[in-house]
Amino acid sequence: LPSKCRHRQSPIPTATVSGSLLFLPLYSLLPLSHPLSLSHFYAPTISLRSYTIEIIHSTTPDRDHYLLPAMRDSSLKRSLGADLTRSLKESRVLLVGAGGIGCELLKNLVLTGFGDIHIIDLDTIDLSNLNRQFLFRHEHIKKSKALVAKEVAQRFRADAKLEAYHANIMDPQFDVPWFESFKVVFNALDNIAARRHVNRMCLAANVPLIESGTTGFNGQVQVIKKSETACYDCTPKPTPKSFAICTIRSTPSQPIHCIVWAKSFLLPELFGNSEEAAPEMDTTTDADNAEEIEELRKEALEFKELRKSIDTEEAYLKIYDKVFRKDIERLQGMKDMWKTRTPPQLLDFAQMEEQSTSIPPTISTEDQKVWTLAENLTVFRDSLKRLSRRFRDLQANNPTDEAPVLTFDKDDVDTLDFVAAAANLRAAIFHLELKSKFDVKEMAGNIIPAIATTNAMTAALCVLQSFKVFQNDLAHAKTVFLERSGARAINSDSLNLPNPSCPVCSPVLARVEIDPETATLGHLVEDILQGQLGYGENTSVTTDTGLVIYEIDFDDNLNKKLSHFGIKGNSFITVRDDNDPEANEPDPRVDLNVMIIERSEPPSTDSKPAKLQSVVEIPLKPKKPTPDATATTDGATATGKRKREGSSPGPEPGSTHDTKRLASASVPASSGIDATVIDDEEGGKRKHEGSNEPIPDSSGMAAIVIDDEDGAIMIED
């Protein structure tokens, strides 16, 4: 073995050759416990060229500190440089999430030499995780993701310091001082609420955040640094898709409407709490929904009677008769509803029932197949019996629980079978496409296929971008995108600057310490906002969930405790100055974000329920510029005249703003075209006025040109 591979000046035993056997003590290569050790992959002896390597198990206590760690450190120094390698080894980083990206990221952090890694995840391991979350095995199902990930990753590098938390990152114990203890935070989350919380905490703690996410073949990595880059909330996020109750209940037009009906209406009515509104169902009481909501209340009483006999033999017939006959007949009677729609049609229950007698319940295991109506009826009947037994057992085992609940889970076979069969029966009634159980699972569980390769690439990009943070080189950090379409799979863009209108990172941040037992909204508004920070009456206070809890005409909440509004440690509230200068009121100040910190020590007799940790300076909102009557837009004056070349600074030659596209043709911005583009009704070629030269066709794109005396403004359609 090369002498440079020796570690700590420890002598490496020399290999000895005896005939065709090469004897090499294992501890000079790998620790036995290491997942990459030869004993992990091969039989006790393997043939290599003309020799046979015989594995000799060593019992030396120092075996974990021999060749492999030395070789790894040496490789890292050659690849990353001694300074960066040392920074990583001395760093303390936080990994939030130990799922698809988290498993890959933890492996990368450990093998790249990060010295102190903290992992937090609230979730437990499920069977569906095993195909891509490679740190987990079948024996780990139902165990904590964070704890198992730590245990397995520790074997990758014995000298790495790993700490795991089976907890919610939004818990009060993970406060700003805790976040401040980390050099970098890595986000590997799968929900917007937690992402927003970590984003706020990192901004409050002034700790860089590496945000990441994947959707199928697409992935994204973003570096976030307070005051230097855009934060997670600088770009508005799409709201979750919801469907109006009237659509779900009365006029479904897509298979997803029937799936949501089975999952979020029928299942809870029979086996859950019907008063809980599912997020997929829009319960706003507008004109379209009000009548359906009232109808829901009436039907709740009918389902209450059905639940009383849910475990009887007649339950299946009663439920089918209620939801697939009576309810449909009621809808058919609403003639006005079907003037422009195809009305629903009752199914032939007797025929389906007769055909289903020869169909075994095991048909439900054929999840890639689109079941026939008779097969759907078989699965509906069988899954209803299974759920009824579970519901009865739940009642028997929890006699004090007045309302036992069975909820939908995409990995719960019984509830999935029920939702798939019920949704397909309803889809057939409304002349919609039937779906396989596999498709229903994907749609009902809001599942976007997770691809291990995308997770691995995204995790690798997270680590690469973190190197820029450790080297204080944000100028070269990028927002990186993985895209399946296009010429390149990996694309990058420079980091965006903070959005001045962002409700999270643009406001000033203040920290208020409260006694959770006694602090009221009045203590916050009157003592701190008005008494110490100088806010007037025209002030509004909003929680981080968007709930307005105080404004000038809404002061009934002042005597209520902050805990009444769900405000606790690590909560954020937004204070908005609503002064109107046009009404001779003082100029408004920028928004203020207040971070709530729970007081850890018992309050003293003279301590206040709410205390501002330090006074902050809140600047005035910048005034909007007054429109200039002579201002130009794209070279045109307010009078409609186009400025001549040279009358004002223009774009540099060759820049992206040097030409204006007219459909598929490029027209120089400074060409001074004095023409009208004409597209006659007979489909003739468009020509420059006064010229026979046609303008190139635009493949169906229409161009409108508004002519004036000196030029044209071209509007692309």
N, C-alpha and C positions, 0 to 999 in steps of 0.2 A: 504494500500500500504506500502511496506517496507520503513523504514525511510531512508535507504541508497540511495533510488532512488530520494530523494529530490534534487532540483537544486537551487544553490545560497541561500541556507538556506530558500527558500521560502516555506511557509506551503502548503502542498498538501491537498486539501479539502477531508474530509473523506466521503467515500461512505455511503449512508443512505439506510436502508432497510425499505420498507413499504409494508407489505404483501408479495407478490411475485415479487415486483419491486425493482430493485437495481438502484438507481440514482447516476450517476457519471458524474461530469462536464467534458466535452470533453477536455478542455484546459489542464487538468492534464494528459491526455494521448497523444494527437496529435494535432498539429495545423490543423485547418480546411483546409488550403490550401495544406497540405501535401498530396502527391499522395498515401501514404499508410494509410491515415486516414480511420476510419471505415465508415465515411459517403461516402467515395469514392466507397466502395465495397458493402455496405449493405443498407438495408432499414432503416428508422429511429429507429426501434426497432428490436432486435434480441433475440432469446431465448438461454440462456446459463444455462445448467443443470436445476435447479429449479427456476432460477431467470430470469428476463427479464432486459436487459441493455437498458435503455432509453437514447438516445443521446441528451444532452442538449447543444445547440450551445452557445459558450462563445464569448463575444466581448472584452475580456481583450486584451490590446495592447501588452502584454508580452507573449502571448500564444505560440509564436514560440520558446521560450527559456525554456520550461518546461521539462517534463520527457524524451521525445525521444532523444534530443541531449545529455542529460546527460547519458542516457543508452548507446547510441552509443559510446561516448567518453570512457566510462568505459569499454565497450567491446573491443574497439581498444587497450586500454592500456593493458588489460589482454592478448590480442592476440599478439601484436607487441612489447610491452614494452613501458614504459613511454618515453624513449629517442627517439626511432624511431617515435612514435606518435607525439611528439613535433616537430621533424624535418620535418615530412610531413606537419604538420599544418603551419609551418613557411616557407615552400618551395614555390618557384615560378617556375612553370613548363609550358612547351609549348606542345600542342597537334596539330600536323600538319595533318589535314584530319578529316572530320566528317562524314565519310561514314559508311561502314559495320563494320570495326574494330573500327573506331573512335567513333561511338555511344556507343558501348559496353565499350570502354576504358574510355570515359568521365564519364559514369555512375560509373565505378569502382573507378576512381580517386576521384570523389565527395564523394562517400560513404565510401572510405577508409580514408578520412580525409585530403586530400591534400588541402592546404589553398588557394592558388592563382593559378588558372588555366587559361591559355590563349589558345583559340581555333582559328585556321585559316583554311579556306576552300574557294576556289574560286567557287565551284559548287553550283547549285541550286537543289532543291528537285524534283525528277521525280517520276512518278507513279510506275515505276519498282523498286524504292528503298524501297517501303513501306513494302515488305514482310520480310525484314531482318533488316532494319535500324529503330529500334523500337521507337526512339525518335520522329519520324515524323508521321503525320496523313494526311488524304486526304486534309484537309483544308490548309496544308502547301505547297502543290505542287506549284512550281515556286518560292518559297521563298528561301532565303539564308540558306544553311545547317548550317553554323556556328552560325548564329544569332538565328535560331530556336532551335538548340541543346543547346545553352546557356540558352534560355528562359525555356525550358522544364527541363533541368538538375538542374536549380536553385531551382525548387520545391522539389528536393530530399533533399537538405540541404540549408536552408535559409541563414546560416551564411557563406557559401562558397563564395569566391570572384571569379567571372567568368568574363572574357573579351573575346569578339568575334571579329573577323576580317573577313569580306567578301572580301577577297583579294587573290592575288597570292603570295605564299611564296617566289617566285623568284623576286618580286618587289624590287627596290633599297631601299625602306624605311626600309626593314627588313635586316639591315646590321649587321656587326659583333658585334658592341657594343650592339645592341638589343639582339642578341643571347647570348651574355655574361651575360645578366641579368637573365638568367634562370639556375636553378640548374640541370635540366634534360630536354631533348627534347624527345618526343615520336613521332615516325613516323607511321602514319596510311594511307599511300599513295597508289595509284594504278598505278603509272607510273614511269619508270626508270629515266627520266630526272629530275623530282622533287626530287626523292630519292637521286640522285647523288648531286644535289645542296645542299640539307640539310646536307648531309654527309660532303661536303666540308666546309660549313659554321660552322658546329659543330667542325670540326678539327681546323679551323682557330680561333674559339672562345674558344677552349679547353673545350667544354661542352660535357658531356656524352650523347650519343644517344642510345635510345632503338628502334631498327629497327624491323619491323614486316611485315608480309604479309601472305596471304592465297591464295590457289588455290584449289577450290573444297574442298575435305576432308583433304587436306594437309595444314599445316601452319608452320611458322618459326618465332622465336624470337631471335634476336642477340643483344648483348651489345657491343657498340663501344666506345672506349676511346682512345684519341690521345696518341700515342707512347707506349700504353700498350696492345692494342688488334688490330686485323685485322679490317680494315674499310670496308665499303660497296663495294668499288671498288677493294679491294685486291683480290677478286675472279672475274675473267672475267665473264661478263653477256652475255647470248646468244643474237645475233642480231635478230631483228624482221624478221619474215618469209616474203620473197618476191618471186615473180614469174617473170620469164623473159617474156617480152612482146610477144616474138614469141610463147611462150607456151600459154599465155592467148588468144592471137588473132587468132592463127592458129591451134595449135595442143593440145587442152585441153585433159587431160587424167584422170582428177578427177573432181567430182562435184564442189570442191572448185574453180577450174579454171573458171568454168562457172559463179559461184557466183561473183568472183572478176571481171570478164568481165562485168557483168550486173551492179555491184555497182560502179566500178572505171573507166569504159570506157563508156558504153552506157548511163547511167544516166547523167554523166557530159556532154557528147556530146550533149544531148538533152536539159538539163535544167540547165547546169552549165557552168563552164569555162573549156573548153577542153584542155587548155594549162597547167593546173595544173596537175602534175604527182602525182598519189596516191602512198602512201608508199608501197602498196602491189605489185606495178608494177615496176620491175627493168628496169630503162631507160638507163642503161649503154650501150654505143654504141660499143659493140663488134660485131664480124662478124655475130653472130646469130641474134642480135637485130637490126642492122643497117638498113636492108631492111624493117623490120616491122615499124621502126620509120619513115622512109620515106613514107611508105604506110599510116601511121597515119596522116601525114601532108596532103596528098591528100584527105583522107576521111574527114578531118576536114572541108574542103570546101563543101563537099556534105552535111554534117550535118548542116552546116551553112544555107544552103538553106532549109533544113527540119525544122529548128527552126523558119523560117519566117512564116511557115504555120502550126505551132504546134497546134493552137487552131481551126483548121478547121476540118470538118467531114472526109476529105480525109487523114488526118495526120496518122491515125492508119494504113491504107492500105499502105501508102507510106513507113512508118517506117518498117512495117513487110516485105515489098517487098525488102527493102534495106538490112536489117540485117539478115533476115532469108532465103532469096532467092538469091539475087545477090552476096552477100558476100560469101555465101556457094558455089555457082557455080564457083566463082573465085578460091576458095580453091580446089574444085574438079579438076579444070584444071591443078593444079600443080601435075602432075603425079609422079614426083620423091619423093614428100613428103609422098606418100602413099605406097611406096614399102614395107615397114615393118609395116605399120599401116593400120587400117581399115578406109577407107575414109568416110567422113560425107555423110549423106543421107538427101535429102530434105523431109520435112514433107508434108503431103497431106493437104494443106490449105483449099481447098474446103470442104473436109470431116469434118475437125475440125470446120470450120465456120458453117456448117449446124448443127452439133451436139451441138454447143455452143448456138444456138438460144433458146434452152429450159432450159438453165442453168442460174439461177439467179445470179446477182453479189454478193449476200450475201454468195456465196460459199467461198469467201475470209476469212470469219470468222472462217472457219473450219481449224484452223492452225495446228492441230495434224495429219491431213489426208494428204496423198500424192495425189495430184490432178491428174486427167487424163489430157491428152493433150488438150482436148476440154475445160476442166475446167481451165487449165492454160491460154489458149487463151482468155477465158472470163475475167479472172482476169487481164491479160495483157491489154486488150482493155479498161476495166473499170478504172483501175488505171492510164492508160495513159490519159483518159479524166479528171480524178480528178486532176492530176498533171498539165495538160494543163490549166485548169481553175485557179489553184493557180498561175501558171506562168503568165497568162494574168493579174490577179488581182495585182500581184507584179509589173508588168510593169506599170499598170495604177496608182497605189498608189505611185510609185517612178519614175516619169517621167524623173528626172535628172539622174537616175541610168541607164547607158547605157548597163549594163550587169547584170540583176537580176539573182540570183542563187538559185536553190533548191538543197540541199545537202542531202545525205543519213543519216538517223538517225534510229537506231534500234527500237526506240519507235515511229517513224513516220509511221503510218499505210499505207499511200499512197506510200511512197518510198519503204517500205518493201514489199508491194504487188507487185509493179513493178519489183523489183529486183528478188523476188522469182519466179514470172511467167516467166520473160525473161530468167532467169538462167535455169529453167526447160525445156523451149522450146529448148534452145541451147544444153542442156545436151542430150535431145532426139535425136537431129541431130547427135551428136557425139557418140551415143550408150552408154551413161553414165547413172548412176542411178539417178532417180528423187528424190528430197528431199521435205519434208513437209515444210510449212512456218515456223514452229517452229524451225526446224533444220537450215533453211536458216538464220533465225534471229541469231541463236547462232554462226554460222560460219561467216556470214557477219559482225557481230558486234564484232568479236573476243571475244565472251563471254565465260568465264569459269564459270560454275555454282557457285554462291556464296551461302554458307551454313551458316545459322545463328549460328549453334552450333559451327562450326569451328571458326567463328569470336569471339564468346564469350570466348572460351577456349584460343585463342591466346591473346585476350585482358587481360584475367586474368593472363596469363604467363608474359605479359609485366609488370604488376604491381609487381608481385612477384620478377622479376629480378631487378626492380628498387629499391627494398628494399636493395639489395646487394650494389647498387651504393650509396645509402644514408648512409649506414653503412661503406663505404669505404672498402668493402669486395669483390673486384673483383676476388680474388682467388677462391671464391666459386660461382661466377656467371657462367652461362652456356649459350650455344647456344642450344635452345630447338626446337625440331621438332615434329610436329603432323603428323602421318602417319596412313592411314587406313589399309595398309597391314602390315604384320609382327605380332610378338607375343605381342608387346606393342604399344599402341596408342601414348604414349608420350615417346620420347627418347631425351637424352641430350648428349652434348659433351662439353669438356672444351673449353674455348675461344682460338681461334688461335692467334698467335703472328702476328704483322704486316708483310706483304709481302715486303721484301726488294726491289722487282721489281715493286711495285705498283706505278702507275703514279700519284696517288693522295696524299697518305700519306707518301711516302718515300722521295720526294723532300723537299728541304728547302723552307720555305714560306717567301716571302717578300711582303710588302704592299706599293703600289704606289698611291699617291693622285693626281688626275688629274682635270683639268678644262675641262669639257666635250665639251665646245664650241671651244676651241683652241688646245687642245692636239693632236699631230700627232704621228704616229708610229715612226717617226724620233726622237721626243723628248724622247720616251721610249727607243729606241735602242741606239742612240748616246749619249744622256745626262746621262742616268741612267745605262743601261746595260754595255756599253763600258766605259763611263766616270767615273762612281762611283763604279761599281761592277767588273770592270776589264775584261770583256768579250772581246775576240778578234773577228776577222772576221768570223771564223768558228762557227757561232752561228745560230740557227734556233729558230723561235718563232711560236708557235701554239696556236690557240684559244681553248676554252673548247669544241667547236663543232668539233675539229679535222682539222680546216682549217689552213694550213701553210701560214702565212702572211709575213714572212721574212726568208731569208737565204742568203748565200754569193753570189749566182748567181741570186738572186731575190730581188733586192733592189728598184724596181719601186714603191713600196708602201710607202716609207719613208715619202713622203709629204702628204699622205692621213690622214685624221682625224681618230682617234680610233673609233669614232662612225660609220664610214663607214663600219667597220668590225663587227658591232654589239657589240662592247666592251663598257660597261657602268659600273655603280656602281654594285659591287658584282660579276663582271665577273672575271674569272680566265684565265690566259694565262700561257703556259709552255715554259720555256727557256731551250734549250738543247745545251750543249757544245759539238761540233762535232770535237774537236781536235783529231788528230791521232798520238799517240806517235811513231808509226813505221815510220812515215814520218818526224821524228825529230821535231814534234810539242809538245808544253807543254802538260802535262798530263791533260785529261779532268776532269771537276768537275761534281758533281752530278747534276741532273736536278733541276731547280728552278721554283717553282710555284709563280706567281705574282698575288696578289689579287688587283683588281682595286677598288679604293674608290673615289667617286665623291666628289669634294670640295663643301662644303655646303655654306660657306661665299663667297661673291663677291671677285674676285681676286684683289689684290692691284697692283699698277703700277710696282712694282719690283718683283712680284711673278712669278715663272716659271709655264708653263702649266702642267708640270709633276714633282712631287717631291717624292723622296724616304723617307718614314717616318723614317726609321732607317736602318743603314747599317747592313747587315747580313753576317755571315761567311759561305762560301760555301765550304765544304770539297771536296777533290778529290775523284773520283770514285775509289772504291777498285779494285785493279788489279786482273784479273782472274788468278787462280793458273796454273802454268805450269805443263802439264801432266808429271808424273813420269814414266820413262820407266819400272821401276820395280814395278809399282803400281799394286795392286791386285783388281780383280773384282770377288766377290763371291767365294773367296778362290783360284782362278786360277791366276798364275803368267803370266807375259807378254809372256813367252815362251810356255804357254799352260799347264805347270805343275801345278798340284793341290797341294797346301801347305798341309803338314801333320798336324795332330792334335797337337796343342801345339806350332806350329811355329809362330802363331800370335794370338792376343786376339780374342776370339769368343764370341758368345752370351751367356748370362747366361742360365743355364739349366732351362727348363720350359718356356722360353720366347717364344714369337711368332716367333722369328727368329731361333729357335733351330731345326726346321725341314724344309725340302724343299719338296713341294708336287710334286709327279710324278703322273699326272692324279689324280686318286682317292686314290692312295696309299701315305702314309707318309714315307719318307725315311730320316733317321737321317742325318743331315748335316755332322756329323763327323764319319759316318759309314765306310768311306773309300771304298765305292763300287768301285770295279775295274772291271766294266762290261759294255757291250753294250746291250742296250735294242733292241730286234729284233722283228719286227712285220711282219711276212711273208705274202705273197700275198694271201695265201689260208685261211687267217683268223685264223691261229693257235694261241695258247696262247703265249704271249711274255714271255721269260724266261731269267734269269740271265745267262750270258755266263758261261759255265762250270757247270751249275747247272740245275736240273730238276724242280726247284721250280718256278711256274708261278707267274708273277706279276699280281695283280688284274686288272680286266677290268676296264675301265674308262668311261663306259656309252657313248661311241662314241667319247670321247676326245682322240686325237692323241698325243703321246709323242715322241719327237725327242731327241736322246741322241748323242752328239758329243763325241766320245771316244778319249782319249789320253793315254799316257803311264801310268799315275798315277791315273786317275780317270775319271769322266764324268761331263759334264755340261748339265743339264737337262733343256729343253725349253718346257714350257707348251703351247699347242695350244688350 
